Amino acid sequence: MSDTDSLRQLTHRLEAFAAERHWQPFHSPKNLASALSVEAAELLEHFQWLTEDQSRQLPADKKEEVAFEMADVLLYLVQLSSALEVDLLDAARRKMVVNARKYPVGGP
């Protein structure tokens, strides 16, 4: 299974999940972007008072909590990309090309 197929399958599963609950009217790009921002803040909250070293060595229970927050961020991002008909993996690949030009190896 390729990354694209996997992401496509996740998108379809999320669409079905929302449809079963009649959530589509609430899943506007604006609302999804807002929810994404909230979930990203919840992810950050887990690291708020940790040192750099502590953030690299999370205990198993904390790492699981962080993993679920990361999943929430991913799920909202996938839903937003679907709502806007953006191929997220293609956009990421193109953005990496832009970043490579902007920040060349051995650059300033």
PyMOL commands that set and color helices and strands:
alter all, ss='L'
color gray80, all
select helices_A, chain A and resi 3-20+24-26+29-45+52-56+60-83+88-102
alter helices_A, ss='H'
color red, helices_A
deselect
rebuild
show_as cartoon
